[in-house]
Amino acid sequence: MNLDYSQIGKRIAKRRKQLGLTQAKVAELADLGEKYMSSIECAYSIPSTEVVMRIAIALETTPDEFLVGTARHEGDEWKNVAELLRNMDEKQLELAKSFLTWLSEQEM
């Protein structure tokens, strides 16, 4: 799956505007630099998985809203998972991603 970072940036900006927030406020909430936040929305910078998670939490949504254009707002389960991912190192994040990819492909 190839990610379109231009679309990701547009989706982040759209959600930010829906909530009436400035780039500066979202950057503050996500513990990012204001210029970095702007460069993500303009697709000049490619955010890491962790950064996408932090922006999603700041914008009260799930990363899939930015990555594929869908969102889940009901319940807080995703926030608990996001918090677990926040403190993982690169190897742990890759393993978590592999597991979540496998899990999403299972019929339940």
Chimera marker file (.cmm) of the C-alpha trace (Angstrom):
<marker_set name="trace">
<marker id="1" x="0.000" y="0.000" z="0.000" r="1" g="1" b="0" radius="0.5"/>
<marker id="2" x="1.466" y="3.326" z="-1.061" r="1" g="1" b="0" radius="0.5"/>
<marker id="3" x="0.506" y="6.296" z="1.049" r="1" g="1" b="0" radius="0.5"/>
<marker id="4" x="-0.366" y="9.604" z="-0.571" r="1" g="1" b="0" radius="0.5"/>
<marker id="5" x="1.199" y="12.115" z="1.808" r="1" g="1" b="0" radius="0.5"/>
<marker id="6" x="-0.496" y="15.000" z="0.028" r="1" g="1" b="0" radius="0.5"/>
<marker id="7" x="-3.888" y="13.464" z="0.858" r="1" g="1" b="0" radius="0.5"/>
<marker id="8" x="-2.780" y="12.692" z="4.410" r="1" g="1" b="0" radius="0.5"/>
<marker id="9" x="-1.829" y="16.340" z="4.899" r="1" g="1" b="0" radius="0.5"/>
<marker id="10" x="-5.150" y="17.499" z="3.452" r="1" g="1" b="0" radius="0.5"/>
<marker id="11" x="-7.086" y="15.154" z="5.736" r="1" g="1" b="0" radius="0.5"/>
<marker id="12" x="-5.177" y="16.392" z="8.781" r="1" g="1" b="0" radius="0.5"/>
<marker id="13" x="-5.880" y="20.010" z="7.810" r="1" g="1" b="0" radius="0.5"/>
<marker id="14" x="-9.552" y="19.233" z="7.202" r="1" g="1" b="0" radius="0.5"/>
<marker id="15" x="-9.981" y="17.614" z="10.619" r="1" g="1" b="0" radius="0.5"/>
<marker id="16" x="-8.079" y="20.451" z="12.296" r="1" g="1" b="0" radius="0.5"/>
<marker id="17" x="-10.360" y="23.013" z="10.671" r="1" g="1" b="0" radius="0.5"/>
<marker id="18" x="-13.468" y="21.000" z="11.615" r="1" g="1" b="0" radius="0.5"/>
<marker id="19" x="-12.415" y="21.372" z="15.237" r="1" g="1" b="0" radius="0.5"/>
<marker id="20" x="-11.603" y="25.060" z="14.785" r="1" g="1" b="0" radius="0.5"/>
<marker id="21" x="-7.963" y="24.613" z="15.755" r="1" g="1" b="0" radius="0.5"/>
<marker id="22" x="-4.868" y="26.373" z="14.466" r="1" g="1" b="0" radius="0.5"/>
<marker id="23" x="-1.760" y="24.551" z="13.324" r="1" g="1" b="0" radius="0.5"/>
<marker id="24" x="0.010" y="26.034" z="16.338" r="1" g="1" b="0" radius="0.5"/>
<marker id="25" x="-2.547" y="24.559" z="18.747" r="1" g="1" b="0" radius="0.5"/>
<marker id="26" x="-2.416" y="21.107" z="17.160" r="1" g="1" b="0" radius="0.5"/>
<marker id="27" x="1.378" y="21.234" z="17.183" r="1" g="1" b="0" radius="0.5"/>
<marker id="28" x="1.266" y="22.076" z="20.880" r="1" g="1" b="0" radius="0.5"/>
<marker id="29" x="-1.218" y="19.283" z="21.661" r="1" g="1" b="0" radius="0.5"/>
<marker id="30" x="0.825" y="16.743" z="19.687" r="1" g="1" b="0" radius="0.5"/>
<marker id="31" x="4.148" y="18.011" z="21.070" r="1" g="1" b="0" radius="0.5"/>
<marker id="32" x="5.440" y="18.962" z="17.621" r="1" g="1" b="0" radius="0.5"/>
<marker id="33" x="7.027" y="22.053" z="16.166" r="1" g="1" b="0" radius="0.5"/>
<marker id="34" x="4.679" y="24.467" z="14.444" r="1" g="1" b="0" radius="0.5"/>
<marker id="35" x="6.759" y="24.480" z="11.232" r="1" g="1" b="0" radius="0.5"/>
<marker id="36" x="6.832" y="20.681" z="11.228" r="1" g="1" b="0" radius="0.5"/>
<marker id="37" x="3.041" y="20.590" z="11.576" r="1" g="1" b="0" radius="0.5"/>
<marker id="38" x="2.724" y="22.953" z="8.625" r="1" g="1" b="0" radius="0.5"/>
<marker id="39" x="5.142" y="20.898" z="6.527" r="1" g="1" b="0" radius="0.5"/>
<marker id="40" x="3.126" y="17.731" z="7.230" r="1" g="1" b="0" radius="0.5"/>
<marker id="41" x="-0.097" y="19.386" z="6.060" r="1" g="1" b="0" radius="0.5"/>
<marker id="42" x="1.684" y="20.631" z="2.920" r="1" g="1" b="0" radius="0.5"/>
<marker id="43" x="3.273" y="17.184" z="2.322" r="1" g="1" b="0" radius="0.5"/>
<marker id="44" x="6.804" y="18.595" z="2.560" r="1" g="1" b="0" radius="0.5"/>
<marker id="45" x="7.556" y="16.234" z="5.457" r="1" g="1" b="0" radius="0.5"/>
<marker id="46" x="6.616" y="12.589" z="5.887" r="1" g="1" b="0" radius="0.5"/>
<marker id="47" x="5.394" y="11.917" z="9.430" r="1" g="1" b="0" radius="0.5"/>
<marker id="48" x="6.386" y="8.787" z="11.308" r="1" g="1" b="0" radius="0.5"/>
<marker id="49" x="3.788" y="6.379" z="12.662" r="1" g="1" b="0" radius="0.5"/>
<marker id="50" x="4.259" y="7.883" z="16.096" r="1" g="1" b="0" radius="0.5"/>
<marker id="51" x="3.669" y="11.412" z="14.796" r="1" g="1" b="0" radius="0.5"/>
<marker id="52" x="0.498" y="10.350" z="12.973" r="1" g="1" b="0" radius="0.5"/>
<marker id="53" x="-0.721" y="8.779" z="16.218" r="1" g="1" b="0" radius="0.5"/>
<marker id="54" x="0.049" y="11.935" z="18.200" r="1" g="1" b="0" radius="0.5"/>
<marker id="55" x="-1.763" y="14.128" z="15.672" r="1" g="1" b="0" radius="0.5"/>
<marker id="56" x="-4.749" y="11.747" z="15.706" r="1" g="1" b="0" radius="0.5"/>
<marker id="57" x="-4.958" y="11.956" z="19.489" r="1" g="1" b="0" radius="0.5"/>
<marker id="58" x="-4.666" y="15.755" z="19.372" r="1" g="1" b="0" radius="0.5"/>
<marker id="59" x="-7.464" y="15.878" z="16.794" r="1" g="1" b="0" radius="0.5"/>
<marker id="60" x="-9.647" y="13.362" z="18.648" r="1" g="1" b="0" radius="0.5"/>
<marker id="61" x="-9.775" y="10.828" z="15.846" r="1" g="1" b="0" radius="0.5"/>
<marker id="62" x="-8.053" y="7.687" z="14.660" r="1" g="1" b="0" radius="0.5"/>
<marker id="63" x="-5.025" y="7.500" z="12.355" r="1" g="1" b="0" radius="0.5"/>
<marker id="64" x="-7.096" y="5.790" z="9.675" r="1" g="1" b="0" radius="0.5"/>
<marker id="65" x="-8.935" y="9.075" z="9.091" r="1" g="1" b="0" radius="0.5"/>
<marker id="66" x="-5.652" y="10.504" z="7.830" r="1" g="1" b="0" radius="0.5"/>
<marker id="67" x="-4.153" y="7.411" z="6.253" r="1" g="1" b="0" radius="0.5"/>
<marker id="68" x="-7.164" y="6.057" z="4.328" r="1" g="1" b="0" radius="0.5"/>
<marker id="69" x="-9.880" y="8.654" z="4.796" r="1" g="1" b="0" radius="0.5"/>
<marker id="70" x="-12.087" y="6.814" z="7.302" r="1" g="1" b="0" radius="0.5"/>
<marker id="71" x="-12.520" y="7.454" z="10.998" r="1" g="1" b="0" radius="0.5"/>
<marker id="72" x="-13.950" y="5.853" z="14.092" r="1" g="1" b="0" radius="0.5"/>
<marker id="73" x="-15.137" y="8.273" z="16.717" r="1" g="1" b="0" radius="0.5"/>
<marker id="74" x="-17.282" y="5.995" z="18.859" r="1" g="1" b="0" radius="0.5"/>
<marker id="75" x="-15.714" y="4.780" z="22.071" r="1" g="1" b="0" radius="0.5"/>
<marker id="76" x="-12.250" y="5.375" z="23.417" r="1" g="1" b="0" radius="0.5"/>
<marker id="77" x="-10.697" y="1.964" z="22.751" r="1" g="1" b="0" radius="0.5"/>
<marker id="78" x="-8.452" y="3.299" z="19.995" r="1" g="1" b="0" radius="0.5"/>
<marker id="79" x="-7.036" y="5.940" z="22.356" r="1" g="1" b="0" radius="0.5"/>
<marker id="80" x="-5.909" y="3.207" z="24.741" r="1" g="1" b="0" radius="0.5"/>
<marker id="81" x="-4.127" y="1.423" z="21.899" r="1" g="1" b="0" radius="0.5"/>
<marker id="82" x="-2.595" y="4.700" z="20.714" r="1" g="1" b="0" radius="0.5"/>
<marker id="83" x="-1.228" y="5.358" z="24.182" r="1" g="1" b="0" radius="0.5"/>
<marker id="84" x="0.400" y="1.921" z="24.231" r="1" g="1" b="0" radius="0.5"/>
<marker id="85" x="2.027" y="2.593" z="20.868" r="1" g="1" b="0" radius="0.5"/>
<marker id="86" x="3.296" y="6.018" z="21.905" r="1" g="1" b="0" radius="0.5"/>
<marker id="87" x="6.146" y="4.674" z="24.065" r="1" g="1" b="0" radius="0.5"/>
<marker id="88" x="7.275" y="1.870" z="21.758" r="1" g="1" b="0" radius="0.5"/>
<marker id="89" x="10.610" y="1.883" z="19.983" r="1" g="1" b="0" radius="0.5"/>
<marker id="90" x="10.941" y="1.342" z="16.235" r="1" g="1" b="0" radius="0.5"/>
<marker id="91" x="11.182" y="-2.477" z="16.473" r="1" g="1" b="0" radius="0.5"/>
<marker id="92" x="8.144" y="-2.695" z="18.737" r="1" g="1" b="0" radius="0.5"/>
<marker id="93" x="6.130" y="-0.434" z="16.424" r="1" g="1" b="0" radius="0.5"/>
<marker id="94" x="7.002" y="-2.599" z="13.417" r="1" g="1" b="0" radius="0.5"/>
<marker id="95" x="5.919" y="-5.727" z="15.289" r="1" g="1" b="0" radius="0.5"/>
<marker id="96" x="2.690" y="-4.041" z="16.428" r="1" g="1" b="0" radius="0.5"/>
<marker id="97" x="1.997" y="-2.943" z="12.852" r="1" g="1" b="0" radius="0.5"/>
<marker id="98" x="2.549" y="-6.489" z="11.566" r="1" g="1" b="0" radius="0.5"/>
<marker id="99" x="0.204" y="-7.904" z="14.191" r="1" g="1" b="0" radius="0.5"/>
<marker id="100" x="-2.478" y="-5.282" z="13.560" r="1" g="1" b="0" radius="0.5"/>
<marker id="101" x="-2.247" y="-5.867" z="9.816" r="1" g="1" b="0" radius="0.5"/>
<marker id="102" x="-2.674" y="-9.607" z="10.355" r="1" g="1" b="0" radius="0.5"/>
<marker id="103" x="-5.532" y="-9.043" z="12.803" r="1" g="1" b="0" radius="0.5"/>
<marker id="104" x="-7.371" y="-6.722" z="10.407" r="1" g="1" b="0" radius="0.5"/>
<marker id="105" x="-7.312" y="-9.455" z="7.765" r="1" g="1" b="0" radius="0.5"/>
<marker id="106" x="-8.988" y="-12.026" z="10.047" r="1" g="1" b="0" radius="0.5"/>
<marker id="107" x="-12.675" y="-12.773" z="9.736" r="1" g="1" b="0" radius="0.5"/>
<marker id="108" x="-14.347" y="-12.690" z="13.129" r="1" g="1" b="0" radius="0.5"/>
<link id1="1" id2="2" r="1" g="1" b="0" radius="0.2"/>
<link id1="2" id2="3" r="1" g="1" b="0" radius="0.2"/>
<link id1="3" id2="4" r="1" g="1" b="0" radius="0.2"/>
<link id1="4" id2="5" r="1" g="1" b="0" radius="0.2"/>
<link id1="5" id2="6" r="1" g="1" b="0" radius="0.2"/>
<link id1="6" id2="7" r="1" g="1" b="0" radius="0.2"/>
<link id1="7" id2="8" r="1" g="1" b="0" radius="0.2"/>
<link id1="8" id2="9" r="1" g="1" b="0" radius="0.2"/>
<link id1="9" id2="10" r="1" g="1" b="0" radius="0.2"/>
<link id1="10" id2="11" r="1" g="1" b="0" radius="0.2"/>
<link id1="11" id2="12" r="1" g="1" b="0" radius="0.2"/>
<link id1="12" id2="13" r="1" g="1" b="0" radius="0.2"/>
<link id1="13" id2="14" r="1" g="1" b="0" radius="0.2"/>
<link id1="14" id2="15" r="1" g="1" b="0" radius="0.2"/>
<link id1="15" id2="16" r="1" g="1" b="0" radius="0.2"/>
<link id1="16" id2="17" r="1" g="1" b="0" radius="0.2"/>
<link id1="17" id2="18" r="1" g="1" b="0" radius="0.2"/>
<link id1="18" id2="19" r="1" g="1" b="0" radius="0.2"/>
<link id1="19" id2="20" r="1" g="1" b="0" radius="0.2"/>
<link id1="20" id2="21" r="1" g="1" b="0" radius="0.2"/>
<link id1="21" id2="22" r="1" g="1" b="0" radius="0.2"/>
<link id1="22" id2="23" r="1" g="1" b="0" radius="0.2"/>
<link id1="23" id2="24" r="1" g="1" b="0" radius="0.2"/>
<link id1="24" id2="25" r="1" g="1" b="0" radius="0.2"/>
<link id1="25" id2="26" r="1" g="1" b="0" radius="0.2"/>
<link id1="26" id2="27" r="1" g="1" b="0" radius="0.2"/>
<link id1="27" id2="28" r="1" g="1" b="0" radius="0.2"/>
<link id1="28" id2="29" r="1" g="1" b="0" radius="0.2"/>
<link id1="29" id2="30" r="1" g="1" b="0" radius="0.2"/>
<link id1="30" id2="31" r="1" g="1" b="0" radius="0.2"/>
<link id1="31" id2="32" r="1" g="1" b="0" radius="0.2"/>
<link id1="32" id2="33" r="1" g="1" b="0" radius="0.2"/>
<link id1="33" id2="34" r="1" g="1" b="0" radius="0.2"/>
<link id1="34" id2="35" r="1" g="1" b="0" radius="0.2"/>
<link id1="35" id2="36" r="1" g="1" b="0" radius="0.2"/>
<link id1="36" id2="37" r="1" g="1" b="0" radius="0.2"/>
<link id1="37" id2="38" r="1" g="1" b="0" radius="0.2"/>
<link id1="38" id2="39" r="1" g="1" b="0" radius="0.2"/>
<link id1="39" id2="40" r="1" g="1" b="0" radius="0.2"/>
<link id1="40" id2="41" r="1" g="1" b="0" radius="0.2"/>
<link id1="41" id2="42" r="1" g="1" b="0" radius="0.2"/>
<link id1="42" id2="43" r="1" g="1" b="0" radius="0.2"/>
<link id1="43" id2="44" r="1" g="1" b="0" radius="0.2"/>
<link id1="44" id2="45" r="1" g="1" b="0" radius="0.2"/>
<link id1="45" id2="46" r="1" g="1" b="0" radius="0.2"/>
<link id1="46" id2="47" r="1" g="1" b="0" radius="0.2"/>
<link id1="47" id2="48" r="1" g="1" b="0" radius="0.2"/>
<link id1="48" id2="49" r="1" g="1" b="0" radius="0.2"/>
<link id1="49" id2="50" r="1" g="1" b="0" radius="0.2"/>
<link id1="50" id2="51" r="1" g="1" b="0" radius="0.2"/>
<link id1="51" id2="52" r="1" g="1" b="0" radius="0.2"/>
<link id1="52" id2="53" r="1" g="1" b="0" radius="0.2"/>
<link id1="53" id2="54" r="1" g="1" b="0" radius="0.2"/>
<link id1="54" id2="55" r="1" g="1" b="0" radius="0.2"/>
<link id1="55" id2="56" r="1" g="1" b="0" radius="0.2"/>
<link id1="56" id2="57" r="1" g="1" b="0" radius="0.2"/>
<link id1="57" id2="58" r="1" g="1" b="0" radius="0.2"/>
<link id1="58" id2="59" r="1" g="1" b="0" radius="0.2"/>
<link id1="59" id2="60" r="1" g="1" b="0" radius="0.2"/>
<link id1="60" id2="61" r="1" g="1" b="0" radius="0.2"/>
<link id1="61" id2="62" r="1" g="1" b="0" radius="0.2"/>
<link id1="62" id2="63" r="1" g="1" b="0" radius="0.2"/>
<link id1="63" id2="64" r="1" g="1" b="0" radius="0.2"/>
<link id1="64" id2="65" r="1" g="1" b="0" radius="0.2"/>
<link id1="65" id2="66" r="1" g="1" b="0" radius="0.2"/>
<link id1="66" id2="67" r="1" g="1" b="0" radius="0.2"/>
<link id1="67" id2="68" r="1" g="1" b="0" radius="0.2"/>
<link id1="68" id2="69" r="1" g="1" b="0" radius="0.2"/>
<link id1="69" id2="70" r="1" g="1" b="0" radius="0.2"/>
<link id1="70" id2="71" r="1" g="1" b="0" radius="0.2"/>
<link id1="71" id2="72" r="1" g="1" b="0" radius="0.2"/>
<link id1="72" id2="73" r="1" g="1" b="0" radius="0.2"/>
<link id1="73" id2="74" r="1" g="1" b="0" radius="0.2"/>
<link id1="74" id2="75" r="1" g="1" b="0" radius="0.2"/>
<link id1="75" id2="76" r="1" g="1" b="0" radius="0.2"/>
<link id1="76" id2="77" r="1" g="1" b="0" radius="0.2"/>
<link id1="77" id2="78" r="1" g="1" b="0" radius="0.2"/>
<link id1="78" id2="79" r="1" g="1" b="0" radius="0.2"/>
<link id1="79" id2="80" r="1" g="1" b="0" radius="0.2"/>
<link id1="80" id2="81" r="1" g="1" b="0" radius="0.2"/>
<link id1="81" id2="82" r="1" g="1" b="0" radius="0.2"/>
<link id1="82" id2="83" r="1" g="1" b="0" radius="0.2"/>
<link id1="83" id2="84" r="1" g="1" b="0" radius="0.2"/>
<link id1="84" id2="85" r="1" g="1" b="0" radius="0.2"/>
<link id1="85" id2="86" r="1" g="1" b="0" radius="0.2"/>
<link id1="86" id2="87" r="1" g="1" b="0" radius="0.2"/>
<link id1="87" id2="88" r="1" g="1" b="0" radius="0.2"/>
<link id1="88" id2="89" r="1" g="1" b="0" radius="0.2"/>
<link id1="89" id2="90" r="1" g="1" b="0" radius="0.2"/>
<link id1="90" id2="91" r="1" g="1" b="0" radius="0.2"/>
<link id1="91" id2="92" r="1" g="1" b="0" radius="0.2"/>
<link id1="92" id2="93" r="1" g="1" b="0" radius="0.2"/>
<link id1="93" id2="94" r="1" g="1" b="0" radius="0.2"/>
<link id1="94" id2="95" r="1" g="1" b="0" radius="0.2"/>
<link id1="95" id2="96" r="1" g="1" b="0" radius="0.2"/>
<link id1="96" id2="97" r="1" g="1" b="0" radius="0.2"/>
<link id1="97" id2="98" r="1" g="1" b="0" radius="0.2"/>
<link id1="98" id2="99" r="1" g="1" b="0" radius="0.2"/>
<link id1="99" id2="100" r="1" g="1" b="0" radius="0.2"/>
<link id1="100" id2="101" r="1" g="1" b="0" radius="0.2"/>
<link id1="101" id2="102" r="1" g="1" b="0" radius="0.2"/>
<link id1="102" id2="103" r="1" g="1" b="0" radius="0.2"/>
<link id1="103" id2="104" r="1" g="1" b="0" radius="0.2"/>
<link id1="104" id2="105" r="1" g="1" b="0" radius="0.2"/>
<link id1="105" id2="106" r="1" g="1" b="0" radius="0.2"/>
<link id1="106" id2="107" r="1" g="1" b="0" radius="0.2"/>
<link id1="107" id2="108" r="1" g="1" b="0" radius="0.2"/>
</marker_set>
